[in-house]
Amino acid sequence: MGSFSVRPSASGLLRLSGGGFARTLRTAAECEREGRREEACRMRFEAVQRLIEGLDDDARLDWEDVEARAAMELLYASAADHLAVGDVEMAVAIWERLTDCDEEDRLEAVVMLAFCYPVLEEWDCFDDAMFDVPMKSPEYSLLTLWCGFCRCGGIDRDALRTLRTRHKAWYDEFVAAEHPASEEFVAEIRGEHPSAQAEARELWFATEPLWRLRPEFIGALRKA
């Protein structure tokens, strides 16, 4: 993996030449499938470091460019890698860089940022992120509950009612005792039309490191 260069597309967004980001994305995924997760995480982070060092702070990448899209997917994945080991600050820094690169937030990094900000007590950042989370989404209800718990130690009854009645699959998943990553779940979430139950479990897995840090939140949800 060597250096890369940037060139503007017709839209004014930047395309990437060189860097091997698409190849790194594929190779890291293969490593992970073979059980070499630590190696996969290292590969992704090294690629992310090269990307960040080689881009201007105000660089906007072209999603339609293969290498640029792979670079953004590596940013998302590396942030998730850091969150998985409890490094919330690094995860946030990388996801924030991703939102700088892609103003349309196609990978929905803002949702993960909103889940992370309460841990860091970054309340202004949380409030800003919530503007970009649809109010009628299950994520919005969960985030309202999570923020309220971190700030006040209690459960927002209105948000809980909304989660239970309008987003039951997400409520059931987050209070469940087990969250099996079955072959059926993996196949469904990779399909074109995953069920609400599969999407809820996917969100659980994405945010699970936070609940390991603050298990009392899930306990409070179950008791409420």
ZIFENFEN-V586983 format. One record per pair of residues at least 4 apart in sequence whose C-alpha atoms are under 6 Angstrom apart, sorted by the first residue. I is the first residue (numbers start at 1). J is the second residue. Records with the same first field share a line. If there is no record, write none. Layout:
# ZIFENFEN-V586983
I=J ; J
This chain:
# ZIFENFEN-V586983
1=19 ; 20
2=19
3=19
4=17 ; 18 ; 19
5=16 ; 17
6=15 ; 16
7=14 ; 15
8=12 ; 13 ; 14 ; 15
9=13 ; 14
13=60 ; 61 ; 62
14=61 ; 62
15=62 ; 65 ; 68
16=67 ; 68
21=67 ; 70 ; 71
22=67 ; 70
24=28
28=40
31=36 ; 40
32=36 ; 37 ; 40
44=78
45=78
48=75
59=101
60=101
61=68 ; 101
63=69
65=69
74=78
79=91 ; 94
82=87 ; 91
83=87 ; 88 ; 91
84=209
92=96
95=109
99=103 ; 105
114=126 ; 129
117=121 ; 122 ; 126
118=122 ; 147
135=140
138=167
139=143
141=159 ; 163
143=147
145=156
148=152
149=153 ; 154 ; 155
162=166
163=167 ; 171
164=168 ; 171
168=172
169=197
170=200
172=176
175=222
188=194
189=194
194=198
204=208
211=215
